[in-house]
């Protein structure tokens, strides 16, 4: 098995903007981007279709889930709790 840290990887990056997809009708996100949340294959496929993305073998999938939106809208007190969340330990 190759050591990717020594050689790197190369591929096509595909960004799915799930935060925009789920709020396209002006609704709030139905999940907290600061907590563990699963997305179904149907969610990913629907988002990709709305963005005009067609997956190819070897694609590197990147997801925008709204973490930074939540970060910028939060108080400093809320931001200070992030290192203590189970998801970041």
PDB file of N, CA, C and O in Angstrom, chain B, residues numbered from 101:
ATOM      1  N   UNK B 101       0.849  -1.178   0.000  1.00  0.00           N
ATOM      2  CA  UNK B 101       0.000   0.000   0.000  1.00  0.00           C
ATOM      3  C   UNK B 101       0.897   1.243   0.000  1.00  0.00           C
ATOM      4  O   UNK B 101       1.813   1.338   0.817  1.00  0.00           O
ATOM      5  N   UNK B 102       0.648   2.185  -0.894  1.00  0.00           N
ATOM      6  CA  UNK B 102       1.484   3.391  -0.967  1.00  0.00           C
ATOM      7  C   UNK B 102       1.302   4.294   0.251  1.00  0.00           C
ATOM      8  O   UNK B 102       0.239   4.322   0.871  1.00  0.00           O
ATOM      9  N   UNK B 103       2.338   5.013   0.570  1.00  0.00           N
ATOM     10  CA  UNK B 103       2.298   5.980   1.667  1.00  0.00           C
ATOM     11  C   UNK B 103       1.936   7.333   1.073  1.00  0.00           C
ATOM     12  O   UNK B 103       2.802   8.031   0.547  1.00  0.00           O
ATOM     13  N   UNK B 104       0.638   7.715   1.154  1.00  0.00           N
ATOM     14  CA  UNK B 104       0.147   8.945   0.526  1.00  0.00           C
ATOM     15  C   UNK B 104       0.792  10.191   1.101  1.00  0.00           C
ATOM     16  O   UNK B 104       0.884  11.210   0.416  1.00  0.00           O
ATOM     17  N   UNK B 105       1.241  10.130   2.348  1.00  0.00           N
ATOM     18  CA  UNK B 105       1.854  11.320   2.934  1.00  0.00           C
ATOM     19  C   UNK B 105       3.197  11.635   2.282  1.00  0.00           C
ATOM     20  O   UNK B 105       3.668  12.770   2.345  1.00  0.00           O
ATOM     21  N   UNK B 106       3.808  10.645   1.662  1.00  0.00           N
ATOM     22  CA  UNK B 106       5.091  10.860   0.984  1.00  0.00           C
ATOM     23  C   UNK B 106       4.915  11.254  -0.481  1.00  0.00           C
ATOM     24  O   UNK B 106       5.786  11.906  -1.057  1.00  0.00           O
ATOM     25  N   UNK B 107       3.801  10.865  -1.079  1.00  0.00           N
ATOM     26  CA  UNK B 107       3.625  11.067  -2.516  1.00  0.00           C
ATOM     27  C   UNK B 107       2.436  11.938  -2.888  1.00  0.00           C
ATOM     28  O   UNK B 107       2.342  12.405  -4.023  1.00  0.00           O
ATOM     29  N   UNK B 108       1.534  12.160  -1.952  1.00  0.00           N
ATOM     30  CA  UNK B 108       0.352  12.949  -2.251  1.00  0.00           C
ATOM     31  C   UNK B 108      -0.661  12.179  -3.066  1.00  0.00           C
ATOM     32  O   UNK B 108      -0.422  11.032  -3.443  1.00  0.00           O
ATOM     33  N   UNK B 109      -1.782  12.799  -3.337  1.00  0.00           N
ATOM     34  CA  UNK B 109      -2.806  12.204  -4.179  1.00  0.00           C
ATOM     35  C   UNK B 109      -3.250  13.248  -5.187  1.00  0.00           C
ATOM     36  O   UNK B 109      -3.040  14.446  -4.998  1.00  0.00           O
ATOM     37  N   UNK B 110      -3.852  12.785  -6.236  1.00  0.00           N
ATOM     38  CA  UNK B 110      -4.316  13.680  -7.274  1.00  0.00           C
ATOM     39  C   UNK B 110      -5.682  13.184  -7.729  1.00  0.00           C
ATOM     40  O   UNK B 110      -5.868  11.985  -7.938  1.00  0.00           O
ATOM     41  N   UNK B 111      -6.612  14.069  -7.880  1.00  0.00           N
ATOM     42  CA  UNK B 111      -7.934  13.684  -8.344  1.00  0.00           C
ATOM     43  C   UNK B 111      -8.785  14.917  -8.549  1.00  0.00           C
ATOM     44  O   UNK B 111      -8.370  16.040  -8.260  1.00  0.00           O
ATOM     45  N   UNK B 112      -9.969  14.687  -9.049  1.00  0.00           N
ATOM     46  CA  UNK B 112     -10.911  15.770  -9.277  1.00  0.00           C
ATOM     47  C   UNK B 112     -11.706  16.002  -8.002  1.00  0.00           C
ATOM     48  O   UNK B 112     -12.352  15.084  -7.496  1.00  0.00           O
ATOM     49  N   UNK B 113     -11.664  17.213  -7.484  1.00  0.00           N
ATOM     50  CA  UNK B 113     -12.436  17.561  -6.312  1.00  0.00           C
ATOM     51  C   UNK B 113     -13.849  17.954  -6.712  1.00  0.00           C
ATOM     52  O   UNK B 113     -14.044  18.743  -7.636  1.00  0.00           O
ATOM     53  N   UNK B 114     -14.829  17.405  -6.015  1.00  0.00           N
ATOM     54  CA  UNK B 114     -16.229  17.722  -6.259  1.00  0.00           C
ATOM     55  C   UNK B 114     -16.801  18.287  -4.965  1.00  0.00           C
ATOM     56  O   UNK B 114     -16.834  17.595  -3.948  1.00  0.00           O
ATOM     57  N   UNK B 115     -17.252  19.543  -4.995  1.00  0.00           N
ATOM     58  CA  UNK B 115     -17.821  20.193  -3.828  1.00  0.00           C
ATOM     59  C   UNK B 115     -19.343  20.155  -3.914  1.00  0.00           C
ATOM     60  O   UNK B 115     -19.937  20.650  -4.872  1.00  0.00           O
ATOM     61  N   UNK B 116     -19.963  19.561  -2.896  1.00  0.00           N
ATOM     62  CA  UNK B 116     -21.418  19.618  -2.780  1.00  0.00           C
ATOM     63  C   UNK B 116     -21.743  20.608  -1.671  1.00  0.00           C
ATOM     64  O   UNK B 116     -21.321  20.435  -0.527  1.00  0.00           O
ATOM     65  N   UNK B 117     -22.491  21.637  -2.015  1.00  0.00           N
ATOM     66  CA  UNK B 117     -22.862  22.677  -1.066  1.00  0.00           C
ATOM     67  C   UNK B 117     -24.197  22.292  -0.430  1.00  0.00           C
ATOM     68  O   UNK B 117     -25.255  22.780  -0.826  1.00  0.00           O
ATOM     69  N   UNK B 118     -24.124  21.409   0.562  1.00  0.00           N
ATOM     70  CA  UNK B 118     -25.326  20.921   1.220  1.00  0.00           C
ATOM     71  C   UNK B 118     -26.022  22.027   2.005  1.00  0.00           C
ATOM     72  O   UNK B 118     -27.251  22.056   2.068  1.00  0.00           O
ATOM     73  N   UNK B 119     -25.259  22.934   2.604  1.00  0.00           N
ATOM     74  CA  UNK B 119     -25.863  24.031   3.364  1.00  0.00           C
ATOM     75  C   UNK B 119     -26.766  24.870   2.458  1.00  0.00           C
ATOM     76  O   UNK B 119     -27.891  25.198   2.835  1.00  0.00           O
ATOM     77  N   UNK B 120     -26.290  25.210   1.296  1.00  0.00           N
ATOM     78  CA  UNK B 120     -27.103  25.994   0.353  1.00  0.00           C
ATOM     79  C   UNK B 120     -28.282  25.166  -0.167  1.00  0.00           C
ATOM     80  O   UNK B 120     -29.397  25.671  -0.297  1.00  0.00           O
ATOM     81  N   UNK B 121     -28.024  23.896  -0.460  1.00  0.00           N
ATOM     82  CA  UNK B 121     -29.070  23.016  -0.982  1.00  0.00           C
ATOM     83  C   UNK B 121     -30.229  22.907   0.006  1.00  0.00           C
ATOM     84  O   UNK B 121     -31.388  23.001  -0.396  1.00  0.00           O
ATOM     85  N   UNK B 122     -29.933  22.711   1.296  1.00  0.00           N
ATOM     86  CA  UNK B 122     -30.980  22.525   2.293  1.00  0.00           C
ATOM     87  C   UNK B 122     -31.663  23.835   2.701  1.00  0.00           C
ATOM     88  O   UNK B 122     -32.728  23.805   3.318  1.00  0.00           O
ATOM     89  N   UNK B 123     -31.064  24.982   2.363  1.00  0.00           N
ATOM     90  CA  UNK B 123     -31.669  26.268   2.735  1.00  0.00           C
ATOM     91  C   UNK B 123     -32.134  27.055   1.503  1.00  0.00           C
ATOM     92  O   UNK B 123     -32.395  28.254   1.598  1.00  0.00           O
ATOM     93  N   UNK B 124     -32.235  26.400   0.373  1.00  0.00           N
ATOM     94  CA  UNK B 124     -32.556  27.075  -0.887  1.00  0.00           C
ATOM     95  C   UNK B 124     -33.921  27.746  -0.876  1.00  0.00           C
ATOM     96  O   UNK B 124     -34.144  28.692  -1.631  1.00  0.00           O
ATOM     97  N   UNK B 125     -34.838  27.277  -0.037  1.00  0.00           N
ATOM     98  CA  UNK B 125     -36.169  27.875   0.046  1.00  0.00           C
ATOM     99  C   UNK B 125     -36.272  28.860   1.198  1.00  0.00           C
ATOM    100  O   UNK B 125     -37.375  29.206   1.622  1.00  0.00           O
ATOM    101  N   UNK B 126     -35.135  29.314   1.707  1.00  0.00           N
ATOM    102  CA  UNK B 126     -35.125  30.274   2.796  1.00  0.00           C
ATOM    103  C   UNK B 126     -35.294  29.654   4.171  1.00  0.00           C
ATOM    104  O   UNK B 126     -35.439  30.372   5.160  1.00  0.00           O
ATOM    105  N   UNK B 127     -35.278  28.337   4.245  1.00  0.00           N
ATOM    106  CA  UNK B 127     -35.436  27.650   5.514  1.00  0.00           C
ATOM    107  C   UNK B 127     -34.109  27.611   6.269  1.00  0.00           C
ATOM    108  O   UNK B 127     -33.042  27.799   5.686  1.00  0.00           O
ATOM    109  N   UNK B 128     -34.195  27.368   7.564  1.00  0.00           N
ATOM    110  CA  UNK B 128     -33.006  27.166   8.382  1.00  0.00           C
ATOM    111  C   UNK B 128     -32.507  25.738   8.188  1.00  0.00           C
ATOM    112  O   UNK B 128     -33.276  24.860   7.799  1.00  0.00           O
ATOM    113  N   UNK B 129     -31.239  25.506   8.455  1.00  0.00           N
ATOM    114  CA  UNK B 129     -30.726  24.141   8.408  1.00  0.00           C
ATOM    115  C   UNK B 129     -31.479  23.288   9.411  1.00  0.00           C
ATOM    116  O   UNK B 129     -31.774  23.742  10.517  1.00  0.00           O
ATOM    117  N   UNK B 130     -31.789  22.076   9.041  1.00  0.00           N
ATOM    118  CA  UNK B 130     -32.521  21.166   9.927  1.00  0.00           C
ATOM    119  C   UNK B 130     -31.584  20.398  10.844  1.00  0.00           C
ATOM    120  O   UNK B 130     -32.033  19.554  11.620  1.00  0.00           O
ATOM    121  N   UNK B 131     -30.295  20.677  10.766  1.00  0.00           N
ATOM    122  CA  UNK B 131     -29.300  20.006  11.594  1.00  0.00           C
ATOM    123  C   UNK B 131     -28.321  21.049  12.121  1.00  0.00           C
ATOM    124  O   UNK B 131     -28.231  22.158  11.595  1.00  0.00           O
ATOM    125  N   UNK B 132     -27.596  20.676  13.158  1.00  0.00           N
ATOM    126  CA  UNK B 132     -26.572  21.540  13.735  1.00  0.00           C
ATOM    127  C   UNK B 132     -25.232  21.156  13.120  1.00  0.00           C
ATOM    128  O   UNK B 132     -24.761  20.041  13.345  1.00  0.00           O
ATOM    129  N   UNK B 133     -24.597  22.048  12.345  1.00  0.00           N
ATOM    130  CA  UNK B 133     -23.333  21.698  11.698  1.00  0.00           C
ATOM    131  C   UNK B 133     -22.188  21.458  12.680  1.00  0.00           C
ATOM    132  O   UNK B 133     -21.120  20.988  12.288  1.00  0.00           O
ATOM    133  N   UNK B 134     -22.405  21.776  13.936  1.00  0.00           N
ATOM    134  CA  UNK B 134     -21.380  21.530  14.951  1.00  0.00           C
ATOM    135  C   UNK B 134     -21.555  20.197  15.649  1.00  0.00           C
ATOM    136  O   UNK B 134     -20.840  19.908  16.609  1.00  0.00           O
ATOM    137  N   UNK B 135     -22.475  19.391  15.197  1.00  0.00           N
ATOM    138  CA  UNK B 135     -22.670  18.076  15.805  1.00  0.00           C
ATOM    139  C   UNK B 135     -22.612  17.012  14.707  1.00  0.00           C
ATOM    140  O   UNK B 135     -22.679  17.316  13.516  1.00  0.00           O
ATOM    141  N   UNK B 136     -22.488  15.791  15.132  1.00  0.00           N
ATOM    142  CA  UNK B 136     -22.441  14.686  14.192  1.00  0.00           C
ATOM    143  C   UNK B 136     -23.793  14.558  13.499  1.00  0.00           C
ATOM    144  O   UNK B 136     -24.839  14.521  14.147  1.00  0.00           O
ATOM    145  N   UNK B 137     -23.752  14.492  12.198  1.00  0.00           N
ATOM    146  CA  UNK B 137     -24.980  14.374  11.420  1.00  0.00           C
ATOM    147  C   UNK B 137     -24.679  13.582  10.158  1.00  0.00           C
ATOM    148  O   UNK B 137     -23.697  13.846   9.465  1.00  0.00           O
ATOM    149  N   UNK B 138     -25.516  12.627   9.874  1.00  0.00           N
ATOM    150  CA  UNK B 138     -25.340  11.833   8.669  1.00  0.00           C
ATOM    151  C   UNK B 138     -26.160  12.378   7.515  1.00  0.00           C
ATOM    152  O   UNK B 138     -27.218  12.975   7.712  1.00  0.00           O
ATOM    153  N   UNK B 139     -25.656  12.165   6.306  1.00  0.00           N
ATOM    154  CA  UNK B 139     -26.388  12.513   5.089  1.00  0.00           C
ATOM    155  C   UNK B 139     -26.590  11.229   4.306  1.00  0.00           C
ATOM    156  O   UNK B 139     -25.680  10.407   4.199  1.00  0.00           O
ATOM    157  N   UNK B 140     -27.776  11.060   3.765  1.00  0.00           N
ATOM    158  CA  UNK B 140     -28.060   9.857   2.988  1.00  0.00           C
ATOM    159  C   UNK B 140     -27.456   9.983   1.588  1.00  0.00           C
ATOM    160  O   UNK B 140     -27.122  11.077   1.135  1.00  0.00           O
ATOM    161  N   UNK B 141     -27.329   8.869   0.934  1.00  0.00           N
ATOM    162  CA  UNK B 141     -26.874   8.869  -0.459  1.00  0.00           C
ATOM    163  C   UNK B 141     -27.854   9.682  -1.303  1.00  0.00           C
ATOM    164  O   UNK B 141     -27.449  10.402  -2.216  1.00  0.00           O
ATOM    165  N   UNK B 142     -29.144   9.564  -0.992  1.00  0.00           N
ATOM    166  CA  UNK B 142     -30.155  10.333  -1.734  1.00  0.00           C
ATOM    167  C   UNK B 142     -29.931  11.828  -1.551  1.00  0.00           C
ATOM    168  O   UNK B 142     -30.070  12.584  -2.512  1.00  0.00           O
ATOM    169  N   UNK B 143     -29.582  12.283  -0.324  1.00  0.00           N
ATOM    170  CA  UNK B 143     -29.269  13.697  -0.089  1.00  0.00           C
ATOM    171  C   UNK B 143     -28.128  14.151  -0.994  1.00  0.00           C
ATOM    172  O   UNK B 143     -28.207  15.197  -1.638  1.00  0.00           O
ATOM    173  N   UNK B 144     -27.069  13.351  -1.033  1.00  0.00           N
ATOM    174  CA  UNK B 144     -25.894  13.713  -1.837  1.00  0.00           C
ATOM    175  C   UNK B 144     -26.232  13.716  -3.325  1.00  0.00           C
ATOM    176  O   UNK B 144     -25.823  14.618  -4.056  1.00  0.00           O
ATOM    177  N   UNK B 145     -26.969  12.720  -3.766  1.00  0.00           N
ATOM    178  CA  UNK B 145     -27.343  12.647  -5.184  1.00  0.00           C
ATOM    179  C   UNK B 145     -28.271  13.795  -5.577  1.00  0.00           C
ATOM    180  O   UNK B 145     -28.120  14.370  -6.655  1.00  0.00           O
ATOM    181  N   UNK B 146     -29.233  14.133  -4.711  1.00  0.00           N
ATOM    182  CA  UNK B 146     -30.151  15.240  -5.004  1.00  0.00           C
ATOM    183  C   UNK B 146     -29.407  16.566  -5.072  1.00  0.00           C
ATOM    184  O   UNK B 146     -29.672  17.389  -5.948  1.00  0.00           O
ATOM    185  N   UNK B 147     -28.478  16.770  -4.148  1.00  0.00           N
ATOM    186  CA  UNK B 147     -27.675  17.995  -4.146  1.00  0.00           C
ATOM    187  C   UNK B 147     -26.815  18.063  -5.409  1.00  0.00           C
ATOM    188  O   UNK B 147     -26.738  19.106  -6.059  1.00  0.00           O
ATOM    189  N   UNK B 148     -26.180  16.961  -5.746  1.00  0.00           N
ATOM    190  CA  UNK B 148     -25.346  16.921  -6.952  1.00  0.00           C
ATOM    191  C   UNK B 148     -26.174  17.224  -8.198  1.00  0.00           C
ATOM    192  O   UNK B 148     -25.739  17.972  -9.073  1.00  0.00           O
ATOM    193  N   UNK B 149     -27.352  16.649  -8.273  1.00  0.00           N
ATOM    194  CA  UNK B 149     -28.224  16.898  -9.430  1.00  0.00           C
ATOM    195  C   UNK B 149     -28.597  18.380  -9.515  1.00  0.00           C
ATOM    196  O   UNK B 149     -28.578  18.965 -10.598  1.00  0.00           O
ATOM    197  N   UNK B 150     -28.938  18.990  -8.368  1.00  0.00           N
ATOM    198  CA  UNK B 150     -29.305  20.414  -8.344  1.00  0.00           C
ATOM    199  C   UNK B 150     -28.134  21.296  -8.763  1.00  0.00           C
ATOM    200  O   UNK B 150     -28.342  22.370  -9.328  1.00  0.00           O
ATOM    201  N   UNK B 151     -26.922  20.863  -8.496  1.00  0.00           N
ATOM    202  CA  UNK B 151     -25.725  21.628  -8.856  1.00  0.00           C
ATOM    203  C   UNK B 151     -25.199  21.261 -10.236  1.00  0.00           C
ATOM    204  O   UNK B 151     -24.252  21.886 -10.715  1.00  0.00           O
ATOM    205  N   UNK B 152     -25.780  20.278 -10.876  1.00  0.00           N
ATOM    206  CA  UNK B 152     -25.313  19.858 -12.189  1.00  0.00           C
ATOM    207  C   UNK B 152     -24.030  19.046 -12.148  1.00  0.00           C
ATOM    208  O   UNK B 152     -23.263  19.031 -13.111  1.00  0.00           O
ATOM    209  N   UNK B 153     -23.801  18.373 -11.030  1.00  0.00           N
ATOM    210  CA  UNK B 153     -22.584  17.571 -10.856  1.00  0.00           C
ATOM    211  C   UNK B 153     -22.858  16.129 -11.258  1.00  0.00           C
ATOM    212  O   UNK B 153     -23.860  15.540 -10.852  1.00  0.00           O
ATOM    213  N   UNK B 154     -21.971  15.574 -12.050  1.00  0.00           N
ATOM    214  CA  UNK B 154     -22.004  14.159 -12.374  1.00  0.00           C
ATOM    215  C   UNK B 154     -20.740  13.536 -11.816  1.00  0.00           C
ATOM    216  O   UNK B 154     -19.630  13.942 -12.160  1.00  0.00           O
ATOM    217  N   UNK B 155     -20.917  12.542 -10.950  1.00  0.00           N
ATOM    218  CA  UNK B 155     -19.766  11.894 -10.320  1.00  0.00           C
ATOM    219  C   UNK B 155     -19.017  11.022 -11.316  1.00  0.00           C
ATOM    220  O   UNK B 155     -19.597  10.425 -12.223  1.00  0.00           O
ATOM    221  N   UNK B 156     -17.698  10.972 -11.110  1.00  0.00           N
ATOM    222  CA  UNK B 156     -16.832  10.116 -11.914  1.00  0.00           C
ATOM    223  C   UNK B 156     -15.993   9.270 -10.966  1.00  0.00           C
ATOM    224  O   UNK B 156     -15.756   9.646  -9.818  1.00  0.00           O
ATOM    225  N   UNK B 157     -15.553   8.136 -11.459  1.00  0.00           N
ATOM    226  CA  UNK B 157     -14.703   7.272 -10.645  1.00  0.00           C
ATOM    227  C   UNK B 157     -13.455   8.041 -10.215  1.00  0.00           C
ATOM    228  O   UNK B 157     -12.814   8.706 -11.029  1.00  0.00           O
ATOM    229  N   UNK B 158     -13.121   7.945  -8.945  1.00  0.00           N
ATOM    230  CA  UNK B 158     -11.930   8.603  -8.426  1.00  0.00           C
ATOM    231  C   UNK B 158     -12.162  10.016  -7.915  1.00  0.00           C
ATOM    232  O   UNK B 158     -11.221  10.653  -7.439  1.00  0.00           O
ATOM    233  N   UNK B 159     -13.388  10.526  -8.000  1.00  0.00           N
ATOM    234  CA  UNK B 159     -13.675  11.863  -7.483  1.00  0.00           C
ATOM    235  C   UNK B 159     -13.370  11.931  -5.991  1.00  0.00           C
ATOM    236  O   UNK B 159     -13.529  10.953  -5.261  1.00  0.00           O
ATOM    237  N   UNK B 160     -12.931  13.098  -5.560  1.00  0.00           N
ATOM    238  CA  UNK B 160     -12.704  13.374  -4.143  1.00  0.00           C
ATOM    239  C   UNK B 160     -13.852  14.281  -3.705  1.00  0.00           C
ATOM    240  O   UNK B 160     -13.956  15.424  -4.151  1.00  0.00           O
ATOM    241  N   UNK B 161     -14.708  13.765  -2.833  1.00  0.00           N
ATOM    242  CA  UNK B 161     -15.924  14.462  -2.434  1.00  0.00           C
ATOM    243  C   UNK B 161     -15.661  15.389  -1.255  1.00  0.00           C
ATOM    244  O   UNK B 161     -15.156  14.967  -0.214  1.00  0.00           O
ATOM    245  N   UNK B 162     -16.013  16.659  -1.435  1.00  0.00           N
ATOM    246  CA  UNK B 162     -15.920  17.670  -0.380  1.00  0.00           C
ATOM    247  C   UNK B 162     -17.338  18.153  -0.089  1.00  0.00           C
ATOM    248  O   UNK B 162     -18.126  18.388  -1.005  1.00  0.00           O
ATOM    249  N   UNK B 163     -17.651  18.296   1.196  1.00  0.00           N
ATOM    250  CA  UNK B 163     -18.991  18.713   1.587  1.00  0.00           C
ATOM    251  C   UNK B 163     -18.947  20.029   2.327  1.00  0.00           C
ATOM    252  O   UNK B 163     -18.171  20.190   3.269  1.00  0.00           O
ATOM    253  N   UNK B 164     -19.772  20.970   1.911  1.00  0.00           N
ATOM    254  CA  UNK B 164     -19.972  22.218   2.658  1.00  0.00           C
ATOM    255  C   UNK B 164     -21.264  22.014   3.425  1.00  0.00           C
ATOM    256  O   UNK B 164     -22.340  21.894   2.838  1.00  0.00           O
ATOM    257  N   UNK B 165     -21.143  21.976   4.768  1.00  0.00           N
ATOM    258  CA  UNK B 165     -22.299  21.623   5.591  1.00  0.00           C
ATOM    259  C   UNK B 165     -22.804  22.779   6.446  1.00  0.00           C
ATOM    260  O   UNK B 165     -23.813  22.629   7.135  1.00  0.00           O
ATOM    261  N   UNK B 166     -22.132  23.927   6.420  1.00  0.00           N
ATOM    262  CA  UNK B 166     -22.600  25.088   7.170  1.00  0.00           C
ATOM    263  C   UNK B 166     -21.827  25.382   8.440  1.00  0.00           C
ATOM    264  O   UNK B 166     -22.248  26.218   9.240  1.00  0.00           O
ATOM    265  N   UNK B 167     -20.710  24.713   8.637  1.00  0.00           N
ATOM    266  CA  UNK B 167     -19.911  24.904   9.858  1.00  0.00           C
ATOM    267  C   UNK B 167     -19.501  26.364  10.027  1.00  0.00           C
ATOM    268  O   UNK B 167     -19.687  26.939  11.100  1.00  0.00           O
ATOM    269  N   UNK B 168     -18.955  26.957   8.996  1.00  0.00           N
ATOM    270  CA  UNK B 168     -18.472  28.341   9.111  1.00  0.00           C
ATOM    271  C   UNK B 168     -19.624  29.334   9.240  1.00  0.00           C
ATOM    272  O   UNK B 168     -19.495  30.332   9.948  1.00  0.00           O
ATOM    273  N   UNK B 169     -20.740  29.080   8.572  1.00  0.00           N
ATOM    274  CA  UNK B 169     -21.934  29.928   8.753  1.00  0.00           C
ATOM    275  C   UNK B 169     -22.301  29.984  10.220  1.00  0.00           C
ATOM    276  O   UNK B 169     -22.545  31.054  10.776  1.00  0.00           O
ATOM    277  N   UNK B 170     -22.335  28.812  10.839  1.00  0.00           N
ATOM    278  CA  UNK B 170     -22.691  28.722  12.254  1.00  0.00           C
ATOM    279  C   UNK B 170     -21.630  29.421  13.106  1.00  0.00           C
ATOM    280  O   UNK B 170     -21.961  30.105  14.074  1.00  0.00           O
ATOM    281  N   UNK B 171     -20.367  29.249  12.746  1.00  0.00           N
ATOM    282  CA  UNK B 171     -19.274  29.849  13.497  1.00  0.00           C
ATOM    283  C   UNK B 171     -19.400  31.376  13.510  1.00  0.00           C
ATOM    284  O   UNK B 171     -19.332  31.994  14.573  1.00  0.00           O
ATOM    285  N   UNK B 172     -19.579  31.974  12.353  1.00  0.00           N
ATOM    286  CA  UNK B 172     -19.658  33.441  12.266  1.00  0.00           C
ATOM    287  C   UNK B 172     -20.910  34.004  12.932  1.00  0.00           C
ATOM    288  O   UNK B 172     -20.921  35.163  13.347  1.00  0.00           O
ATOM    289  N   UNK B 173     -21.960  33.199  13.036  1.00  0.00           N
ATOM    290  CA  UNK B 173     -23.192  33.665  13.664  1.00  0.00           C
ATOM    291  C   UNK B 173     -23.210  33.422  15.177  1.00  0.00           C
ATOM    292  O   UNK B 173     -24.164  33.803  15.855  1.00  0.00           O
ATOM    293  N   UNK B 174     -22.159  32.790  15.706  1.00  0.00           N
ATOM    294  CA  UNK B 174     -22.130  32.409  17.115  1.00  0.00           C
ATOM    295  C   UNK B 174     -21.468  33.455  17.987  1.00  0.00           C
ATOM    296  O   UNK B 174     -20.684  34.280  17.517  1.00  0.00           O
ATOM    297  N   UNK B 175     -21.797  33.403  19.257  1.00  0.00           N
ATOM    298  CA  UNK B 175     -21.146  34.275  20.235  1.00  0.00           C
ATOM    299  C   UNK B 175     -19.779  33.696  20.576  1.00  0.00           C
ATOM    300  O   UNK B 175     -19.506  32.530  20.291  1.00  0.00           O
ATOM    301  N   UNK B 176     -18.934  34.496  21.176  1.00  0.00           N
ATOM    302  CA  UNK B 176     -17.622  34.000  21.585  1.00  0.00           C
ATOM    303  C   UNK B 176     -17.770  32.882  22.613  1.00  0.00           C
ATOM    304  O   UNK B 176     -16.985  31.934  22.617  1.00  0.00           O
ATOM    305  N   UNK B 177     -18.754  32.987  23.466  1.00  0.00           N
ATOM    306  CA  UNK B 177     -18.994  31.945  24.464  1.00  0.00           C
ATOM    307  C   UNK B 177     -19.282  30.596  23.791  1.00  0.00           C
ATOM    308  O   UNK B 177     -18.769  29.561  24.215  1.00  0.00           O
ATOM    309  N   UNK B 178     -20.101  30.621  22.747  1.00  0.00           N
ATOM    310  CA  UNK B 178     -20.389  29.386  22.006  1.00  0.00           C
ATOM    311  C   UNK B 178     -19.140  28.855  21.311  1.00  0.00           C
ATOM    312  O   UNK B 178     -18.895  27.649  21.306  1.00  0.00           O
ATOM    313  N   UNK B 179     -18.353  29.752  20.728  1.00  0.00           N
ATOM    314  CA  UNK B 179     -17.118  29.339  20.055  1.00  0.00           C
ATOM    315  C   UNK B 179     -16.148  28.694  21.035  1.00  0.00           C
ATOM    316  O   UNK B 179     -15.432  27.756  20.686  1.00  0.00           O
ATOM    317  N   UNK B 180     -16.129  29.203  22.266  1.00  0.00           N
ATOM    318  CA  UNK B 180     -15.215  28.666  23.276  1.00  0.00           C
ATOM    319  C   UNK B 180     -15.554  27.236  23.676  1.00  0.00           C
ATOM    320  O   UNK B 180     -14.709  26.543  24.243  1.00  0.00           O
ATOM    321  N   UNK B 181     -16.777  26.777  23.394  1.00  0.00           N
ATOM    322  CA  UNK B 181     -17.160  25.410  23.737  1.00  0.00           C
ATOM    323  C   UNK B 181     -16.701  24.393  22.691  1.00  0.00           C
ATOM    324  O   UNK B 181     -16.713  23.193  22.964  1.00  0.00           O
ATOM    325  N   UNK B 182     -16.304  24.838  21.519  1.00  0.00           N
ATOM    326  CA  UNK B 182     -15.954  23.919  20.432  1.00  0.00           C
ATOM    327  C   UNK B 182     -14.862  22.906  20.802  1.00  0.00           C
ATOM    328  O   UNK B 182     -15.019  21.724  20.495  1.00  0.00           O
ATOM    329  N   UNK B 183     -13.762  23.320  21.447  1.00  0.00           N
ATOM    330  CA  UNK B 183     -12.725  22.329  21.760  1.00  0.00           C
ATOM    331  C   UNK B 183     -13.192  21.264  22.753  1.00  0.00           C
ATOM    332  O   UNK B 183     -12.540  20.229  22.892  1.00  0.00           O
ATOM    333  N   UNK B 184     -14.284  21.494  23.427  1.00  0.00           N
ATOM    334  CA  UNK B 184     -14.785  20.539  24.422  1.00  0.00           C
ATOM    335  C   UNK B 184     -15.841  19.592  23.860  1.00  0.00           C
ATOM    336  O   UNK B 184     -16.292  18.687  24.563  1.00  0.00           O
ATOM    337  N   UNK B 185     -16.235  19.785  22.618  1.00  0.00           N
ATOM    338  CA  UNK B 185     -17.258  18.929  22.002  1.00  0.00           C
ATOM    339  C   UNK B 185     -16.662  17.563  21.689  1.00  0.00           C
ATOM    340  O   UNK B 185     -15.505  17.449  21.284  1.00  0.00           O
ATOM    341  N   UNK B 186     -17.468  16.543  21.883  1.00  0.00           N
ATOM    342  CA  UNK B 186     -17.024  15.166  21.627  1.00  0.00           C
ATOM    343  C   UNK B 186     -16.528  14.979  20.193  1.00  0.00           C
ATOM    344  O   UNK B 186     -15.608  14.198  19.951  1.00  0.00           O
ATOM    345  N   UNK B 187     -17.134  15.692  19.248  1.00  0.00           N
ATOM    346  CA  UNK B 187     -16.762  15.554  17.833  1.00  0.00           C
ATOM    347  C   UNK B 187     -15.351  16.049  17.553  1.00  0.00           C
ATOM    348  O   UNK B 187     -14.752  15.669  16.547  1.00  0.00           O
ATOM    349  N   UNK B 188     -14.806  16.900  18.436  1.00  0.00           N
ATOM    350  CA  UNK B 188     -13.482  17.467  18.178  1.00  0.00           C
ATOM    351  C   UNK B 188     -12.389  16.845  19.033  1.00  0.00           C
ATOM    352  O   UNK B 188     -11.222  17.217  18.909  1.00  0.00           O
ATOM    353  N   UNK B 189     -12.748  15.907  19.897  1.00  0.00           N
ATOM    354  CA  UNK B 189     -11.741  15.264  20.761  1.00  0.00           C
ATOM    355  C   UNK B 189     -10.967  14.213  20.039  1.00  0.00           C
ATOM    356  O   UNK B 189     -10.087  13.583  20.625  1.00  0.00           O
TER     357      UNK B 189
END
